[in-house]
């Protein structure tokens, strides 16, 4: 369905996202060193803040970590954070949306009020609070990912909730849902069999946009010092935090490569989400060029096999011979239009 720039945007986003997924999957094979390795196999320590070379193609950090290996391993951390955050928010948001939309009443009013209140919380601030509560600010791999995932889950549940609720309210009055009630289908079957399947078509758009937000939140936690410890896992936000002092000293490689990784993965996921949004909305979907549409408006708005009526032929002839074009009111008002067009002519009358 995608054409033109929409197709290019979708393909570009999918290619970038697939690239990072492959990097995360094959990180042990791609990275020459471990995420916390600071010594070579012979026991020699890596030089600190070494410029890019054959041994360290992207240089090393102040702590002696290989930048290329840290960026590759950081892709795996980012993908895990996305999966955790998205799965938690989808499960909670869809379930609450189904219940609220189907039952309505006071249950719906309370859930909508809570959703509006939660949606006003800043996601990064909530992530910091969660990180402090879960791991006291010193996060391992899973505690850091869990802190980021819970913060994204809580903040973005209202998006899934409102989307599913609106679809359920619209669908539950449909004929097939009423028929299911008449034949004695249980509430659980109606909600899962009929409502769930028909109300989740727009979720891929929200899913992709929330995935990019999960990466930014995790990077924000690491940059502010509430992220994952470097010995537990590689995380791009932490590496950017440690490279701030390097940039002022002219050591650019410790900040450029983690920063590019964050920008590219967020860009790829966002392009996919925006493309899906455009394709799901007919008002935003790109159309074929005007040159591909053959014929006039009349040709495209009626059946092309249908012949013009006698009335249309007469009006076209009058328009061709009169300047300005004539209308029915320009002629003798005593003449009935059906008589001079040949339509509705009485029997026996020439």
Residue frames relative to the residue before (quaternion, step in Angstrom):
aa qw qx qy qz dx dy dz
X 1.0000 0.0000 0.0000 0.0000 0.00 0.00 0.00
X 0.6278 0.5502 -0.3512 0.4239 3.61 1.10 -0.58
X 0.0063 -0.7792 0.6265 -0.0150 3.56 -1.05 0.82
X 0.8257 0.2657 -0.1679 0.4684 3.54 -1.28 0.38
X 0.8437 -0.1396 0.1222 0.5037 3.53 -1.06 -0.85
X 0.5906 0.5653 -0.3773 0.4351 3.60 1.12 -0.54
X 0.6515 0.5069 -0.3124 0.4700 3.56 0.99 -0.82
X 0.6563 0.5082 -0.3096 0.4639 3.57 0.97 -0.85
X 0.6509 0.5141 -0.3107 0.4642 3.57 1.00 -0.84
X 0.6608 0.5070 -0.3065 0.4608 3.58 0.97 -0.85
X 0.6720 0.4927 -0.3016 0.4633 3.59 0.88 -0.91
X 0.6438 0.5209 -0.3206 0.4598 3.58 0.97 -0.82
X 0.6709 0.4976 -0.2976 0.4623 3.57 0.90 -0.90
X 0.6580 0.5016 -0.3104 0.4681 3.58 0.95 -0.84
X 0.6490 0.5213 -0.3252 0.4486 3.59 0.97 -0.81
X 0.6689 0.4882 -0.3064 0.4694 3.60 0.89 -0.89
X 0.6683 0.4991 -0.3045 0.4599 3.59 0.92 -0.91
X 0.6536 0.5067 -0.3143 0.4662 3.60 0.94 -0.85
X 0.6120 0.5560 -0.3487 0.4412 3.58 1.04 -0.74
X 0.7021 0.4505 -0.2785 0.4760 3.60 0.83 -0.92
X 0.6084 0.5376 -0.3624 0.4577 3.59 1.06 -0.59
X 0.6588 0.4930 -0.3069 0.4783 3.58 0.98 -0.80
X 0.6286 0.5250 -0.3359 0.4652 3.58 1.01 -0.77
X 0.6662 0.4954 -0.3051 0.4665 3.59 0.95 -0.86
X 0.6696 0.5109 -0.3026 0.4462 3.58 0.98 -0.82
X 0.7922 0.2734 -0.1308 0.5297 3.57 0.93 -0.90
X 0.1900 0.8224 -0.5151 0.1491 3.60 1.11 0.60
X 0.6590 0.5042 -0.3471 0.4371 3.67 0.84 -0.73
X 0.6900 0.4639 -0.2831 0.4781 3.58 1.11 -0.58
X 0.6879 0.4855 -0.2808 0.4607 3.59 1.08 -0.68
X 0.7050 0.4625 -0.2756 0.4617 3.59 0.85 -0.96
X 0.3897 -0.7368 0.4977 0.2398 3.61 -0.78 0.93
X 0.7819 0.1915 -0.1027 0.5843 3.59 1.20 -0.50
X 0.6068 -0.5455 0.4320 0.3842 3.53 -1.31 0.18
X 0.6507 -0.5473 0.3522 0.3912 3.57 -1.21 0.42
X 0.7702 0.2840 -0.1650 0.5467 3.61 1.15 -0.54
X 0.4187 0.7238 -0.4589 0.3004 3.59 1.22 0.29
X 0.0479 -0.8073 0.5882 -0.0046 3.57 -0.86 0.99
X 0.7120 0.3623 -0.2490 0.5476 3.56 1.30 0.17
X 0.4823 -0.6511 0.5065 0.2947 3.54 -1.17 0.66
X 0.7193 -0.4459 0.3087 0.4341 3.56 -1.30 0.11
X 0.6983 0.4595 -0.2778 0.4734 3.60 1.09 -0.61
X 0.6169 -0.5850 0.3317 0.4090 3.57 1.29 0.16
X 0.5056 0.6463 -0.4283 0.3786 3.57 1.25 0.00
X 0.4201 -0.7158 0.4992 0.2487 3.59 -0.83 0.95
X 0.5018 -0.6367 0.4913 0.3184 3.54 -1.11 0.69
X 0.4916 -0.6475 0.4788 0.3314 3.62 -1.01 0.66
X 0.4491 -0.6879 0.5059 0.2632 3.56 -1.08 0.71
X 0.8611 0.0424 -0.0727 0.5014 3.53 -1.03 0.94
X 0.2443 0.7816 -0.5297 0.2208 3.56 1.04 0.83
X 0.4933 -0.6597 0.4817 0.2991 3.57 -1.03 0.79
X 0.6657 -0.4899 0.3583 0.4342 3.61 -1.18 0.38
X 0.0681 0.7856 -0.6057 0.1065 3.54 -0.93 1.02
X 0.7183 -0.4168 0.3144 0.4600 3.56 -1.28 -0.10
X 0.6821 0.4777 -0.2898 0.4718 3.59 1.03 -0.70
X 0.7682 0.1045 -0.0476 0.6299 3.55 1.07 -0.78
X 0.2581 -0.8389 0.4562 0.1464 3.56 0.11 1.32
X 0.7604 0.2778 -0.1851 0.5571 3.61 1.16 -0.48
X 0.6166 -0.5781 0.3393 0.4129 3.57 1.19 0.39
X 0.4010 -0.6840 0.5486 0.2653 3.54 -1.35 -0.20
X 0.5057 -0.6441 0.4908 0.2975 3.55 -1.31 0.39
X 0.7140 -0.4296 0.3273 0.4455 3.55 -1.34 -0.03
X 0.6883 0.4576 -0.2797 0.4886 3.58 1.16 -0.57
X 0.5778 -0.6144 0.3662 0.3930 3.58 1.26 -0.05
X 0.4490 0.6773 -0.4695 0.3453 3.61 1.21 0.26
X 0.4646 -0.6501 0.5235 0.2957 3.55 -1.13 0.68
X 0.4348 -0.7341 0.4541 0.2566 3.60 -0.57 1.15
X 0.6522 0.5217 -0.3296 0.4402 3.60 0.87 -0.88
X 0.6689 0.4906 -0.3043 0.4682 3.60 0.90 -0.87
X 0.6451 0.5211 -0.3272 0.4530 3.59 0.98 -0.79
X 0.6564 0.5013 -0.3186 0.4652 3.60 0.97 -0.80
X 0.6582 0.5063 -0.3154 0.4593 3.60 0.95 -0.84
X 0.6882 0.4575 -0.2857 0.4852 3.59 0.86 -0.89
X 0.6048 0.5673 -0.3553 0.4315 3.60 1.12 -0.57
X 0.5690 0.5802 -0.3861 0.4365 3.60 1.15 -0.50
X 0.6436 0.5128 -0.3281 0.4639 3.59 1.00 -0.76
X 0.6381 0.5211 -0.3254 0.4641 3.59 0.97 -0.81
X 0.6590 0.5133 -0.3098 0.4543 3.58 0.94 -0.87
X 0.6649 0.5026 -0.3123 0.4558 3.60 0.90 -0.86
X 0.6410 0.5129 -0.3292 0.4666 3.60 0.97 -0.80
X 0.6432 0.5184 -0.3239 0.4611 3.59 0.97 -0.83
X 0.6316 0.5287 -0.3335 0.4587 3.60 0.99 -0.78
X 0.6757 0.5075 -0.3010 0.4419 3.56 0.82 -1.01
X 0.6706 0.5003 -0.3041 0.4554 3.59 0.87 -0.95
X 0.6943 0.4868 -0.2875 0.4454 3.58 0.80 -1.00
X 0.6963 0.4831 -0.2839 0.4485 3.57 0.85 -0.95
X 0.6588 0.5105 -0.3215 0.4495 3.60 0.90 -0.84
X 0.6654 0.4995 -0.3124 0.4585 3.59 0.92 -0.86
X 0.7005 0.4699 -0.2850 0.4552 3.60 0.83 -0.93
X 0.6362 0.5186 -0.3401 0.4590 3.62 0.99 -0.73
X 0.6627 0.5175 -0.3203 0.4364 3.58 0.84 -0.95
X 0.7164 0.4416 -0.2665 0.4700 3.58 0.78 -0.99
X 0.6913 0.5023 -0.2934 0.4287 3.60 0.84 -0.93
X 0.6696 0.4901 -0.3032 0.4685 3.58 0.93 -0.86
X 0.6546 0.5175 -0.3213 0.4478 3.58 0.91 -0.85
X 0.6864 0.4677 -0.2857 0.4780 3.58 0.88 -0.92
X 0.6357 0.5358 -0.3292 0.4477 3.60 1.03 -0.70
X 0.6391 0.5158 -0.3222 0.4709 3.58 1.01 -0.78
X 0.6805 0.4871 -0.2951 0.4611 3.57 0.85 -0.95
X 0.6862 0.4924 -0.2913 0.4492 3.59 0.85 -0.94
X 0.7059 0.4691 -0.2750 0.4539 3.59 0.86 -0.91
X 0.6969 0.4838 -0.2883 0.4441 3.57 0.98 -0.75
X 0.7537 0.3885 -0.2209 0.4818 3.59 0.83 -0.94
X 0.1856 -0.8089 0.5383 0.1465 3.61 0.99 -0.75
X 0.6213 0.5908 -0.3767 0.3507 3.56 -1.15 -0.65
X 0.8219 -0.2251 0.1708 0.4946 3.53 -1.16 -0.68
X 0.5754 0.5731 -0.3839 0.4394 3.60 1.14 -0.55
X 0.6673 0.5033 -0.2930 0.4643 3.56 0.93 -0.93
X 0.6646 0.5152 -0.3147 0.4404 3.59 0.89 -0.87
X 0.6657 0.4991 -0.3065 0.4625 3.59 0.95 -0.85
X 0.6798 0.4903 -0.2983 0.4565 3.59 0.87 -0.91
X 0.6390 0.5127 -0.3300 0.4689 3.60 1.01 -0.74
X 0.6458 0.5163 -0.3216 0.4613 3.59 0.98 -0.80
X 0.6598 0.4927 -0.3098 0.4754 3.60 0.95 -0.84
X 0.6429 0.5292 -0.3242 0.4489 3.59 0.98 -0.84
X 0.6560 0.5032 -0.3133 0.4672 3.59 0.95 -0.80
X 0.6592 0.5064 -0.3152 0.4580 3.57 1.01 -0.77
X 0.6729 0.4973 -0.3001 0.4581 3.59 0.93 -0.89
X 0.6403 0.5659 -0.3281 0.4026 3.56 1.00 -0.81
X 0.6346 0.5491 -0.3309 0.4316 3.59 1.20 -0.41
X 0.5499 0.6171 -0.4074 0.3884 3.61 1.23 -0.21
X 0.4401 -0.6580 0.5331 0.2986 3.63 -1.02 0.73
X 0.4874 -0.7081 0.4290 0.2776 3.57 -0.74 1.05
X 0.6760 0.4954 -0.3137 0.4463 3.60 0.89 -0.83
X 0.6374 0.5146 -0.3326 0.4672 3.60 0.98 -0.77
X 0.6531 0.4983 -0.3133 0.4764 3.57 0.97 -0.81
X 0.6268 0.5353 -0.3375 0.4547 3.59 1.04 -0.71
X 0.6358 0.5201 -0.3304 0.4649 3.59 1.01 -0.76
X 0.6518 0.5082 -0.3144 0.4669 3.57 0.96 -0.85
X 0.6565 0.5048 -0.3126 0.4653 3.58 0.97 -0.83
X 0.6392 0.5288 -0.3292 0.4510 3.58 0.99 -0.81
X 0.6596 0.4974 -0.3072 0.4724 3.57 0.99 -0.82
X 0.6782 0.4944 -0.2940 0.4574 3.60 0.95 -0.86
X 0.7190 0.4559 -0.2610 0.4550 3.58 0.93 -0.88
X 0.8475 0.0989 -0.0005 0.5215 3.58 0.75 -1.03
X 0.4653 -0.7001 0.4287 0.3311 3.60 1.26 0.28
X 0.7112 -0.4839 0.2481 0.4454 3.56 1.06 0.77
X 0.6922 0.3851 -0.2752 0.5448 3.61 1.24 -0.14
X 0.0533 -0.8704 0.4887 -0.0289 3.52 0.08 1.33
X 0.3094 -0.6806 0.6302 0.2096 3.50 -1.15 0.77
X 0.7745 -0.3394 0.2357 0.4790 3.56 -1.29 -0.18
X 0.7799 0.3622 -0.2046 0.4677 3.57 0.58 -1.12
X 0.6313 0.5195 -0.3528 0.4550 3.60 1.03 -0.62
X 0.6520 0.5019 -0.3178 0.4711 3.61 1.03 -0.70
X 0.6584 0.4861 -0.3044 0.4874 3.56 0.97 -0.85
X 0.6458 0.5188 -0.3247 0.4565 3.59 1.00 -0.78
X 0.6317 0.5255 -0.3362 0.4602 3.59 1.01 -0.76
X 0.6685 0.4765 -0.2951 0.4888 3.56 0.93 -0.88
X 0.6708 0.5177 -0.3059 0.4341 3.60 0.89 -0.91
X 0.6656 0.4945 -0.3116 0.4640 3.58 0.94 -0.84
X 0.6478 0.5147 -0.3327 0.4524 3.58 0.94 -0.81
X 0.6596 0.4835 -0.3079 0.4862 3.59 0.94 -0.83
X 0.6254 0.5526 -0.3349 0.4374 3.57 1.00 -0.83
X 0.6988 0.4802 -0.2813 0.4494 3.56 0.76 -1.05
X 0.7031 0.4777 -0.2793 0.4466 3.57 0.89 -0.92
X 0.7915 0.3514 -0.1721 0.4696 3.59 0.94 -0.83
X 0.3693 0.7014 -0.5065 0.3393 3.57 1.21 0.27
X 0.6457 0.5317 -0.3556 0.4170 3.67 0.85 -0.77
X 0.6117 0.5449 -0.3718 0.4366 3.64 1.04 -0.56
X 0.6825 0.4523 -0.2827 0.4998 3.57 0.86 -0.94
X 0.6315 0.5568 -0.3296 0.4273 3.56 0.98 -0.85
X 0.7102 0.4558 -0.2729 0.4620 3.59 0.77 -1.00
X 0.6352 0.5323 -0.3358 0.4477 3.60 0.99 -0.75
X 0.7005 0.4514 -0.2713 0.4816 3.57 0.81 -0.98
X 0.6332 0.5457 -0.3384 0.4322 3.60 0.95 -0.82
X 0.6740 0.4981 -0.3049 0.4524 3.57 0.87 -0.92
X 0.6650 0.4950 -0.3063 0.4679 3.59 0.98 -0.80
X 0.6494 0.5160 -0.3223 0.4563 3.59 0.99 -0.81
X 0.6327 0.5273 -0.3366 0.4564 3.60 0.96 -0.81
X 0.6771 0.4831 -0.2904 0.4731 3.58 1.02 -0.77
X 0.7320 0.4585 -0.2452 0.4403 3.57 0.89 -0.94
X 0.6343 0.5940 -0.3524 0.3473 3.60 0.95 -0.76
X 0.6650 0.4685 -0.3097 0.4924 3.60 1.26 -0.26
X 0.4306 0.7100 -0.4586 0.3165 3.60 1.25 0.10
X 0.6594 -0.5466 0.3560 0.3737 3.53 -1.26 0.52
X 0.6843 0.4955 -0.3146 0.4326 3.58 0.90 -0.84
X 0.6149 0.5177 -0.3563 0.4763 3.60 1.15 -0.51
X 0.6363 0.5088 -0.3244 0.4805 3.59 1.00 -0.78
X 0.6369 0.5194 -0.3319 0.4630 3.60 1.01 -0.76
X 0.6346 0.5233 -0.3349 0.4596 3.58 1.02 -0.74
X 0.6367 0.5088 -0.3317 0.4750 3.58 1.04 -0.72
X 0.6534 0.5351 -0.3218 0.4280 3.58 0.94 -0.89
X 0.7189 0.4371 -0.2588 0.4746 3.59 0.92 -0.84
X 0.6037 -0.6248 0.3304 0.3688 3.58 1.28 0.14
X 0.3042 0.7563 -0.5265 0.2416 3.61 1.12 0.48
X 0.4917 -0.6690 0.4732 0.2946 3.57 -1.01 0.80
X 0.6543 -0.5143 0.3815 0.4022 3.54 -1.28 0.38
X 0.6406 0.5315 -0.3235 0.4500 3.56 0.97 -0.83
X 0.6675 0.4938 -0.3089 0.4639 3.59 0.94 -0.83
X 0.6437 0.5148 -0.3290 0.4609 3.59 0.97 -0.79
X 0.6890 0.4906 -0.2892 0.4483 3.58 0.91 -0.90
X 0.7470 0.3993 -0.2242 0.4820 3.59 0.94 -0.83
X 0.7237 0.4488 -0.2514 0.4600 3.59 0.93 -0.87
X 0.8031 0.3002 -0.1383 0.4958 3.59 0.82 -0.95
X 0.7547 0.4100 -0.2310 0.4571 3.59 0.74 -1.02
X 0.6713 0.5192 -0.3141 0.4255 3.58 0.84 -0.94
X 0.6991 0.4914 -0.2858 0.4337 3.58 0.80 -0.98
X 0.7535 0.3994 -0.2105 0.4779 3.58 1.05 -0.69
X 0.6958 0.4666 -0.2782 0.4698 3.60 1.23 -0.03
X 0.6572 0.5271 -0.3040 0.4448 3.61 1.24 0.00
X 0.3647 0.7684 -0.4735 0.2287 3.61 1.15 0.34
X 0.7166 0.4365 -0.2547 0.4807 3.60 1.10 -0.57
X 0.4379 0.7305 -0.4445 0.2775 3.61 1.23 -0.03
X 0.5994 0.5736 -0.3977 0.3919 3.68 0.90 -0.62
X 0.6201 0.5438 -0.3524 0.4421 3.60 1.04 -0.68
X 0.6884 0.4604 -0.2795 0.4858 3.59 0.85 -0.98
X 0.6143 0.5751 -0.3450 0.4158 3.58 1.02 -0.79
X 0.6930 0.4756 -0.2901 0.4577 3.58 0.82 -0.94
X 0.6626 0.5012 -0.3144 0.4592 3.60 0.93 -0.82
X 0.6622 0.4934 -0.3069 0.4731 3.58 1.02 -0.74
X 0.5856 0.5784 -0.3702 0.4308 3.58 1.15 -0.58
X 0.6638 0.4855 -0.3073 0.4788 3.57 0.93 -0.81
X 0.6341 0.5202 -0.3303 0.4672 3.59 1.06 -0.70
X 0.6121 0.5473 -0.3518 0.4495 3.60 1.07 -0.64
X 0.6463 0.5114 -0.3203 0.4672 3.59 0.98 -0.79
X 0.6689 0.4976 -0.3018 0.4624 3.58 0.91 -0.89
X 0.6484 0.5123 -0.3229 0.4613 3.59 1.00 -0.75
X 0.6492 0.5031 -0.3159 0.4750 3.58 0.97 -0.83
X 0.6574 0.4943 -0.3089 0.4775 3.58 0.99 -0.83
X 0.6309 0.5354 -0.3288 0.4552 3.59 1.04 -0.72
X 0.6310 0.5229 -0.3296 0.4689 3.57 1.02 -0.79
X 0.6793 0.4946 -0.2916 0.4570 3.56 0.91 -0.91
X 0.6610 0.5157 -0.3103 0.4482 3.57 0.97 -0.83
X 0.7100 0.4403 -0.2544 0.4871 3.58 1.07 -0.73
X 0.5866 -0.6190 0.3571 0.3812 3.57 1.26 0.00
X 0.6210 0.5346 -0.3503 0.4537 3.60 1.23 0.24
X 0.5014 0.6858 -0.4016 0.3421 3.56 1.25 0.25
X 0.7646 -0.3465 0.2875 0.4612 3.50 -1.27 -0.60
X 0.4968 -0.6539 0.4824 0.3048 3.57 -0.98 0.84
X 0.5706 -0.6422 0.3840 0.3385 3.63 -0.95 0.80
X 0.6614 0.4987 -0.3202 0.4598 3.59 1.11 -0.52
X 0.6426 0.5233 -0.3239 0.4564 3.60 1.23 -0.34
X 0.7679 -0.1827 0.1481 0.5958 3.59 1.00 -0.80
X 0.5051 -0.6168 0.5027 0.3343 3.55 -1.27 0.36
X 0.0471 0.7910 -0.6066 0.0643 3.55 -0.94 0.91
X 0.4926 -0.7184 0.4140 0.2641 3.55 -0.70 1.14
X 0.6362 0.5423 -0.3409 0.4300 3.61 0.97 -0.73
X 0.6393 0.5150 -0.3216 0.4718 3.57 1.01 -0.78
X 0.6536 0.5141 -0.3156 0.4570 3.59 0.94 -0.86
X 0.6345 0.5139 -0.3333 0.4714 3.60 1.03 -0.70
X 0.6257 0.5422 -0.3371 0.4482 3.57 1.01 -0.76
X 0.7065 0.4619 -0.2599 0.4690 3.58 0.93 -0.89
X 0.6818 0.4981 -0.2889 0.4513 3.58 1.19 -0.40
X 0.4161 0.7244 -0.4705 0.2841 3.61 1.23 -0.03
X 0.6981 0.4515 -0.2747 0.4831 3.57 0.90 -0.89
X 0.5997 0.5760 -0.3643 0.4195 3.60 1.12 -0.55
X 0.6306 0.5656 -0.3418 0.4070 3.57 0.98 -0.86
X 0.6650 0.5038 -0.3115 0.4549 3.59 0.94 -0.81
X 0.6896 0.4493 -0.2745 0.4973 3.59 1.21 -0.45
X 0.5986 -0.5971 0.3535 0.4002 3.59 1.26 0.15
X 0.5348 0.5931 -0.4195 0.4315 3.60 1.25 0.18
X 0.0988 -0.8725 0.4785 0.0064 3.53 0.16 1.33
X 0.6342 0.6075 -0.3428 0.3334 3.59 1.00 -0.73
X 0.6181 0.5570 -0.3647 0.4179 3.61 1.09 -0.44
X 0.7306 0.3952 -0.2319 0.5063 3.61 1.18 -0.41
X 0.6332 0.5788 -0.3469 0.3790 3.58 0.97 -0.81
X 0.7346 0.4618 -0.2684 0.4184 3.58 0.69 -1.03
X 0.6535 0.4610 -0.3397 0.4950 3.69 0.90 -0.65
X 0.6387 0.5307 -0.3284 0.4501 3.58 1.04 -0.74
X 0.6460 0.5062 -0.3192 0.4739 3.58 0.97 -0.83
X 0.6286 0.5422 -0.3376 0.4437 3.59 1.00 -0.79
X 0.6543 0.5031 -0.3157 0.4682 3.60 0.93 -0.85
X 0.6688 0.5080 -0.3015 0.4514 3.56 0.88 -0.98
X 0.6960 0.4936 -0.2922 0.4319 3.59 0.82 -0.94
X 0.6956 0.4617 -0.3066 0.4571 3.61 0.81 -0.87
X 0.6358 0.4987 -0.3346 0.4849 3.60 1.04 -0.68
X 0.6374 0.5273 -0.3242 0.4588 3.59 1.01 -0.80
X 0.6679 0.5128 -0.3101 0.4414 3.58 0.87 -0.90
X 0.6870 0.4678 -0.2880 0.4757 3.58 0.86 -0.93
X 0.6479 0.5184 -0.3241 0.4543 3.59 1.00 -0.77
X 0.6307 0.5268 -0.3343 0.4615 3.61 0.99 -0.75
X 0.6407 0.5067 -0.3250 0.4765 3.58 0.99 -0.78
X 0.6790 0.4993 -0.3000 0.4468 3.58 0.88 -0.90
X 0.6711 0.4821 -0.3072 0.4720 3.59 0.92 -0.85
X 0.6320 0.5248 -0.3372 0.4598 3.60 1.02 -0.70
X 0.6582 0.4934 -0.3119 0.4755 3.58 0.93 -0.84
X 0.6251 0.5358 -0.3347 0.4585 3.57 1.04 -0.72
X 0.6641 0.4958 -0.3015 0.4714 3.59 0.94 -0.86
X 0.6826 0.4859 -0.2925 0.4609 3.59 0.96 -0.82
X 0.6627 0.5071 -0.3120 0.4542 3.58 1.09 -0.65
X 0.7192 0.3845 -0.2316 0.5303 3.60 1.19 -0.52
X 0.3856 -0.7483 0.4850 0.2370 3.64 -0.46 1.12
X 0.6187 0.5585 -0.3514 0.4263 3.60 1.12 -0.52
X 0.7363 0.3894 -0.2192 0.5081 3.58 1.17 -0.54
X 0.5234 0.6601 -0.4104 0.3492 3.56 1.23 -0.33
X 0.4538 -0.6890 0.4944 0.2735 3.58 -0.86 0.94
X 0.2694 -0.7641 0.5697 0.1380 3.55 -1.05 0.85
X 0.6249 -0.5042 0.4235 0.4194 3.53 -1.32 0.13
X 0.6136 -0.5721 0.3960 0.3734 3.53 -1.17 0.54
X 0.6384 -0.5589 0.3677 0.3806 3.56 -1.21 0.54
X 0.6115 0.5802 -0.3525 0.4065 3.58 1.11 -0.57
X 0.6476 0.5156 -0.3230 0.4587 3.56 1.22 -0.39
X 0.6147 0.5153 -0.3519 0.4824 3.58 1.26 -0.16
X 0.1967 -0.8123 0.5442 0.0731 3.58 -0.46 1.23
X 0.7868 0.3246 -0.2412 0.4662 3.55 -1.01 0.87
X 0.5994 -0.5718 0.4290 0.3602 3.52 -1.34 0.12
X 0.7299 -0.3938 0.3087 0.4657 3.52 -1.33 -0.07
X 0.6357 0.5306 -0.3385 0.4471 3.55 0.97 -0.80
X 0.6510 0.5255 -0.3270 0.4395 3.57 1.01 -0.76
X 0.7313 0.4229 -0.2417 0.4775 3.57 1.02 -0.72
X 0.6946 0.4822 -0.2807 0.4540 3.59 1.18 -0.32
X 0.7462 0.2777 -0.2047 0.5693 3.61 1.22 -0.11
X 0.6630 -0.4728 0.3869 0.4327 3.52 -1.32 0.10
X 0.3973 -0.7476 0.4676 0.2543 3.65 -0.58 1.04
X 0.6444 0.5231 -0.3261 0.4526 3.60 1.19 -0.37
X 0.5715 0.6055 -0.3768 0.4059 3.55 1.26 -0.23
X 0.3663 -0.7403 0.5245 0.2065 3.59 -0.85 0.99
X 0.5500 -0.6115 0.4392 0.3615 3.62 -1.08 0.61
X 0.4938 -0.6669 0.4751 0.2929 3.56 -1.09 0.71
X 0.6750 -0.4918 0.3606 0.4153 3.56 -1.30 0.25
X 0.6102 0.5547 -0.3521 0.4428 3.59 1.07 -0.70
X 0.6646 0.5018 -0.3131 0.4567 3.60 0.89 -0.86
X 0.6442 0.5256 -0.3274 0.4490 3.59 1.01 -0.76
X 0.6597 0.5033 -0.3116 0.4630 3.60 0.95 -0.84
X 0.6623 0.4993 -0.3120 0.4634 3.59 0.91 -0.91
X 0.6355 0.5215 -0.3327 0.4621 3.60 0.99 -0.76
X 0.6553 0.5030 -0.3177 0.4655 3.60 1.01 -0.79
X 0.6430 0.5143 -0.3241 0.4658 3.59 0.99 -0.78
X 0.6502 0.5226 -0.3185 0.4502 3.58 0.98 -0.84
X 0.6679 0.5162 -0.3029 0.4425 3.57 1.05 -0.73
X 0.7557 0.4048 -0.2030 0.4732 3.60 1.07 -0.69
X 0.7353 0.3762 -0.2178 0.5201 3.61 1.16 -0.30
X 0.0656 -0.7785 0.6239 0.0197 3.53 -1.02 0.87
X 0.4442 -0.2813 -0.8125 0.2517 1.67 -1.00 2.25
X 0.7014 -0.4576 0.3079 0.4516 3.60 -1.19 0.31
X 0.4254 -0.7204 0.5020 0.2193 3.51 -1.01 0.94
X 0.1936 -0.7412 0.6277 0.1383 3.49 -1.31 0.44
X 0.7093 -0.4428 0.3171 0.4476 3.54 -1.27 0.13
X 0.6668 0.5188 -0.3129 0.4340 3.61 0.99 -0.71
X 0.5700 0.6005 -0.3875 0.4054 3.67 1.23 -0.19
X 0.6801 0.4805 -0.2792 0.4782 3.59 1.22 -0.27
X 0.7426 -0.3871 0.2925 0.4617 3.51 -1.34 0.07
X 0.3911 -0.7527 0.4716 0.2410 3.61 -0.56 1.05
X 0.5920 0.5786 -0.3777 0.4148 3.60 1.20 -0.30
X 0.6169 0.5286 -0.3531 0.4640 3.57 1.23 -0.33
X 0.3511 -0.7310 0.5500 0.1995 3.55 -0.77 1.03
X 0.5477 -0.6559 0.4071 0.3227 3.54 -0.84 0.97
X 0.6446 0.5431 -0.3307 0.4244 3.59 1.03 -0.76
X 0.6288 0.5390 -0.3458 0.4409 3.57 1.18 -0.45
X 0.7580 0.3822 -0.2438 0.4690 3.63 0.77 -0.89
X 0.6356 0.4837 -0.3580 0.4836 3.59 1.25 -0.11
X 0.5149 -0.6593 0.4161 0.3565 3.56 1.23 -0.24
X 0.5936 0.5577 -0.3701 0.4469 3.59 1.25 0.01
X 0.8230 0.1795 -0.1514 0.5172 3.54 -0.97 0.77
X 0.2988 0.7696 -0.5169 0.2265 3.66 1.10 0.51
X 0.4825 -0.6701 0.4772 0.3007 3.60 -0.86 0.96
X 0.5881 -0.5825 0.4337 0.3560 3.54 -1.19 0.63
X 0.8111 0.2615 -0.2212 0.4741 3.58 -1.05 0.87
X 0.6321 0.5249 -0.3347 0.4615 3.59 1.28 -0.10
X 0.3566 -0.7543 0.5171 0.1910 3.58 -0.70 1.12
